[in-house]
Amino acid sequence: MKISATLLLLIVFATARPQAPTFKKELPTIDPYIQQLMTEWEIAGSAVSIIYKDKVIFSKGFGYRDVANKLPVSTKTLFGIASNSKLFTSMAAAMLHEEKKLDLDKPVRTYMPELHFATGELDEKLTLRDMLSHRSGVPRWDGVWAGSGYTLQEILDRLQYMKPTLGFREGYLYNNNMYAAAGAVTAKVNGTTWEQLIQTKLFDPLEMKLSTFSFEDAAKKGEFAKDYLVGRVDKKLKEYEPDTHCPCWAPAAAIVSNVEELSNWIITQINGGKFKGKQVIPRNAIIETMKPNNITSKDMIYDEVFYGLYGMGRSTTDYKGHVLVSHGGVISGYRSTICMLPKDSIGIIVLTNTAKGTPMANAAVFGIVDRLLKLGDSPWTIKIKAEIAKQDKKTWREIDSLKSLKVKDTKPSHTLTDYVGTYEHKAYGKMIISLDGDHLRMKYRIWDEALEHFHYDQFWSTEHPDFTFNYALSVYKLHFGTNEAGNIDKIRTKVGGDPEVEFVRAKE
């Protein structure tokens, strides 16, 4: 049998260029799936967008941005995207790198010599790439900024007190403060503020007109979603409090946006930096943010998801044989997941306004990928809830172990009035201990809590009814110490999950 040259060429061409998927059968399954997840995870409001190549193929709001007033979420509704802000900071740094205005691999103090870190090695060697890929060896120290009201400069001044717990470039330790500092460095190199840098290099050319850098500005600009949590004890949906966000870490977590404008952001990356035919972001800058610099996960929690690698502002893994690049975001009650499958030209954005939104957003992303690429539906809600239950059991076991250490029938070594005073730490500021009737109180930033005697000179703050014991932004166990004269003069404690530090009594 002979095949003509023309027919052979047609066969080769058709083989080399398969027909692009239309997802006509798959897209109708997305809406009911998200509705199902909203119920399963008790989510007040959410917005979801799906991008294929240079088009938005699905975009919809679900639930309410304001539950009490029954105001629905739309695709224009603004949510705090939290740590999904990090990729904007990393991308701006990579763009300046491409413009030869800075070098990601030169010591960061080349550009900001006034920065000082906790060790001489960090002062000498730490680069922007290290800061943006969480490989400084310095842990989170989130308690330094939480509820502080500090300015960005005040955070920079306190970096020198944030000691590492790993060797330099020894492993992955997520750090918002390093991102804040990296944003300050890129802004200085650019001769602007960080906000101006992001606005001019990314927001403006990507037509992100409603996106902004604070909750307050978002509320003025348009549909800003209120944020919620589900009470641990009463299981009721309620508005989130306390609000611990701080403008001091803007480059790490401040951006507020919606799925419409974030779709422009993802379209541009899927298309090598082009938006509406114009090269907005250099292709190499996008590649720089995706290069693996660190290992985020050495465990395969789920069979479907491979180990994780971190670039700058985003993680890369394998999901059922497909490259998946993503990042999550957590701020106040807002939760977000933004991902791309670069080899498949697919992007997915899930924004929520409820504290349970992280597992819902992850289940949404995985389930959408399953449906679009026909990978077989994994029962993601069941799998994620099982993992959460496992972690909760571990947490409560640790709490019970701590409580079991209590020595019964002990008394404080001093009268309660001797513990009263102001105690200070160079990074955290002031903690005030007062007497309230027959018990002590702790006032620290936005927290004002009663203290219960645990044993000897240890006091514990009252557990918040809506948070587990290790709620990351509270102080729980205070261990008072004495000086050589036997007077109470210090408090040893951990703020949230930070390393233990010592607050020293202020001189009167």
N, C-alpha and C positions, 0 to 999 in steps of 0.2 A: 504493500500500500504506500503510495507516494503522497507526501504532504507538500503543498506549495510553499514557496519561501514566504509569501505574504501571510499565509495561515500560521506558519511556524513563528513568525514575528509576533503575530497577535497572541499566540499561546504564551510565548515568553514574556510579553508585556503584561498580560493578565496575571501570570504567575508572580512576576516581580512586583506588581502593584496591586495587591488584593483590595477588594472593595472595602471602603471604610464602613464601620458599623454605624447603624442608625439608632440602635437601642429602642426601637419602636415598641417592642414587646416588653422590654425590661423596665422602662421608665414608669409605666402605670403601676408597677408594684412598689415603687418607692414611697408614695404618699401613705398608703395604709401601713407600711413598715414603720415609718416615723411616728405615725399616730399610735401604733402599738407600743413603741419605745417610750413615748411621752407618758402613757398610762403606767407602764411597768416601772418606770423610774421616778414617777411623781414629779414631773417637770412642769413648771408654770408656763414657760414660753420658750420657743426655740425658732431658729431660722436656719434653713438648709439651702445650699446651692451646689450644683454639680456642673462642672465645666468639661467640655470635650474640645480639644484643640483650641480654637479661638472663639468658641461660642458657649454661652450659658444654656445648658439643655434642660435644667430643672432649677427652679428657685421658688421658695415658698416659706411663709411664716406659719407657725403653729402655736396654738395656745395664746396666752396673754402676756403683754408687756406690763400691764397693770391689772392685777387680779381683782382688786376691790371695785374698780371702775369698769371692769370688763372691756378694757382696751386691747384689741388684738395685736399680735406681732405681725409685722409685714416685712417685706424684703428690705425696706428702708430703716427698720428699727435698729437703733444703735445699742451695742453691747460692749462692755469692757472685754477686750481680747487678751488682756493680761500678757503672759509670756510669749504669745504669738507676736508681740511687739519686738521680740529679740531679733527676728529675722530682718526687720526693717533696719535695726541698728547694725547688724552684721553686713547687710547688703550695702548700706551707705559706706561702711568701712572698706568693703571690697571694691566699691566704685572709686573711692579715693586712692586705693592701692593701684587700680588700673590707670588712674590719672597721674600716677607717680608723685602724689602729694604726701603719701606715707607708705611705709613698708610694713605689712602685717607681721613680718618676722624680725623686725628690729626691736630692741628693748623699748617698752612703752615710754620710759622716762626720757627717751630721745626727744619726744614730742611734748612731754609734760614733766620736766625735771622736778617740779614741786611735789609730785606724788611720792609717797613713802609707804612701803609695805612692812610687814612684821619681821622679815628677815633680810639680811644682806643679799642672799641669793636671789630673792624675788626682786629686790631693788635693781640688781645687776642684770637679770636675765628675762624677766617676765615680758612677754610680747602681747600685742593685740590678739594674735591668733590663740595664744594661751587663754586669755581672758574670755574670748568669745566661744571657746570650745570647752570651758570648765575644767582645765587641767592645771590650775595654779597650785592645787594641793590645799587650798583654803576652803573650809566648809561654808555653809550658807550664811551664818551669822545674821539671819533674817530678823532676829529680835532687836538688832541695832536700829533698824529703820521702822519696824512695825509700830504704828501709832505715835511716832516720834514728832512728826511735823518738821523734821530736819529739811534743810535745803540740800541740793545735790552737793554743794561745796562742803557742807557739814559731814556728809557721808564720806567724801574724799579725805577729809581731815582725819577720819576715824579708821581708815583702812590699815593704818600702822598698828592698831590694837587687835586686829582680826588675825589670830595666829593660825598657821596651817596645822592640819592633822595628818596629812599625807606628804610625802616627799614631792618636790617640784616635778611636774609632768609624770607623776607616778600612777595617777588614776583619775577617775571622773568624780568630781564633787561640784554639784550644781551651785551656782553662786550669783545671785541677783546683784550684789554690790559690785562685783567685777564688771558686770554688764553696764551698770550705772557709770562706773569709771571709764569704761571703753567708750561709751557715748560722749562723755565729757571730753575725752581725748580727740575723737573725730570732730567734734564741734570746734575745738580750739584750732585744729589743723585747717578746718574750713573757714575759720574766722567768723563763725555764727554761733547761735545756740544750737543744741541738739534738735529742738523742735523746728527751727528754721531750716536746718540741714535736711530733715525728713520731708518737710513741707515742699521745699524747692526741688529736691532730687527725686522724690517719689510721689508724694500726694498730688502735686500740681500736674505733672505730666501724665499721671494715671487717672486723672479726673476724679480724684477722691475728695470731693468737695465737702461732704458732711463729716468725714473722719477728722478726729481731733485728739487732744492729748490730756483731757481731764473729764471727769464725770460732770463737773459744773458746766464746762463749755458744751458738752454733749446735750445736756438738758436744755440749753438755750437754742441749740441748732435744729433739733427735730425730735423725732420719736425716740426717746431714751427709755430703755426698759428698766423698771425697778428690779431689784434682785431679791431672791428668796432662799429659805432653807426649810427643811422638814424637821420639826422638833424631835430630838432623840427620845424624849419621854412621852410627850403628848401626841406625837406623830402628825401634828397639824402644820400646814403650810403657813409660814409667816415671813414678814419682811426681814431681811438680813441685818443683824447687828451683832457686835460692834463693827464699825467700819474702820479698818486698819490701814487703808491705802495711804500712800505718801507720795507727793510729787518728787521726792528725793531720788527715787529709782525710775524716773520716767523712761530712760532708754531700755530698761528691762521689762516694763509692764504697763505703760501708761496709755497706750493707744486705745481709742474707742472707735468702732467702725460698724459697718453693716455688711450683709452678704453681697449686696449689689456692688459695692466699691471694692470689697476684698476679691470679688471675682475678677476685676480688672488686674489686680495684683497677681493672681494666679495665672490668668491668661497670658500675661507678659512673661512669666517664668516658663510656662509650658512652651512658649514660642520663641525661646532663646533671647528674651529681652525686648522683643518687639511688641508694641501696642498700637493698633490701628495703623500699621505700616511703618511706624517710626521706631528706631532703635532707642529705647528709653533707658535700658540697663545693658551694659556691655555683657555679652555672652560669657566671657571669662569671669566676670564678677559673680554670676550665678553659679558657675562651676566651682569657684573658690568656697562658696558657702556650703556646697555639697560634699567637698572632699572630706573623707573621714580623718579626724584628728584624735578621736577618743572612743573608748568602748563604754556605752551607756548601760548595757545589760549583758551579763555573762550567764543569765538564766533564760531558758525558753519556757516561760510561764504557760504559754499556750502552744500546742503542736503546730498551729497554723502560722505562728509568727516567729521569725528567726531572731538571733541575737541582734542587739542594737548598736549602731555606730553613730557618733555625733560629729557633725561638721562644724558650722558656725551658725547657731540659731535654729538648727533643725537636726532631727535624727533620721537615719536611713536603716531600713530593715528589709527583709523579704517576707511577703505575704502570699502564701500559696503559690510560690514561683514567680511573683511579680515584685519589682522594686517599688517600695513604698517610702516616701519621704514625708515626714510629718513633725508637728509639734503641738503640744497642749498648752492650755492657759488656765490659770486659777487666780482670781482676784475677787475679794469680797464674795458675793454669791454667784459671780459670773464664771462660766466654764466654756472653753472653746477647744475645738480640734480642727486644724487646717492641714490638709495633706495633698500630695501629688503622687501620681504614678507616672513618672516621666517617660517611661518606655511605652506606656499606653496612652499618653496625652490626655490623662484624666486628672481633674482636680476636684476636691470635695471640701466644703466648708460647713461646719456645724457650730452654731453659737447658741448658748443657753443662758438663762438667768436664774438658775437654781443650783444650789450647792451640790446636788447629786448629779449634776450635768456631765461630769467627766466620764463616768462609765457609760452613760447614755450616748454621749458624743462618740466614744470609741466604738460602741456597738453599732451606731449608725454608720460610721465610716466603713467598718469591716463588712457589715451587711449590705451596704450599697455596692461595694466592690464585688462581693459575692454575686449579686444580682446582675450587675452590668456585664461582668466578664464570665458569667455562668460557671462559677467555681464551686457550686454546691453550697447550700445554706448551712452555716454553722449556727448552733443555738447560742448566740452571743450573750443574751441576757442571763441565761442559765449558767454559762461558763464564768462570766464576770462576777455574778453574785456569789458563786461558789468560792471564787478567789477572795472576794471581799470578806466573806464569812470566815475564811481561813485566817486572814490577816487580823480581823477583829478578835478572833479567839486568841491569837498570839498576844495581841495588845492587852486584853483583859487578864491573861495569864501573867503577863509582866507586872500589871498593876497589882494583882493579888499577891505576887511575890514581894513587891515593895511594901505593901500593907502588912504582910506577915512579919516584917522585920520590926514592927512596933513593939517596944518594950512597955508593958502595962504598968500602970500605977506609978509613973515617974512624974516629976514636976520640973518646971523651969528652974534654972539655977539662980535666977534673980526675980525680983518683983517685976510685974509687967511694965511698970513705968520706966524701968531701966532699959527696956528695949526701944522705947519711943525715941524717935529722932529722924534726921535726914541722912541717908546713905548715898554715896556717889560712886559712879564708875566712869572712866574717861570716855568710853564708847557709848554707854547706855544712858548716861545722865543720872538723874536723881530718883531715888525710891524713898517714899515717906512712910514711916511706921507711926501710927497713932493709937491711942487708947480709946476704945468705944465700949463703955460700960465695963463688963468683965472679960473682954477679949480684945486682941489687937486687930488693927486694920492695916492693909497695905494699899497705898496709893501710888500707882506707877503709870504714868502717861494716861491713857484713856481707861485704865482699869482701876477700880476701887473695890477691893474685896475683903471680906472678913477672913481672919486667919484662925485656924483651929490648932490647938496644941497637939502635936503628934507624939513626941517623947523628948525628954531632956530639953535641949535648946533648939529643937526643930519644930517648925510650924508649917502647916500646909494651908494653901488658899482653898476656898470652897470650890468644888467642881461646878463648872457652868452646866446648867441642865441641858443645853442644846449641843454640847460638844463632848467628845470623848476626852479622857484624861490628858492625852498628849496633843490637845489642840495647840497648834504650833505657835500661837501668838499670846500665850498667857504664862504667868509665872506661878508655879505650884508649890514647890518645896523650898523653904528658907531655913538655912542652918546658921544660927547666930554664933559668933565667936567672940572671945575676949582678948584684951591686951594683957601685958605683963602685970598690970595692976589689978586684973580681974574684972575690969569694966567691959560691958558689951560695946564693941567698937566695929564690928564687921558683919556682913551677911554673905554667906557662900550659897550660890544658887545657879540654876540654869534658866535662861529666858527662852521659853519654847524649847526647840530642839538644839539650841546653841551649846557649845562647850561650857563647862562650869567656869564661873568668874566670881570675883569678890567685889562687893560694894563696901566701901569704907565710910565710917561715920564722918560726916562733914564737921569741920571745926566751927564752933559757935563764936 
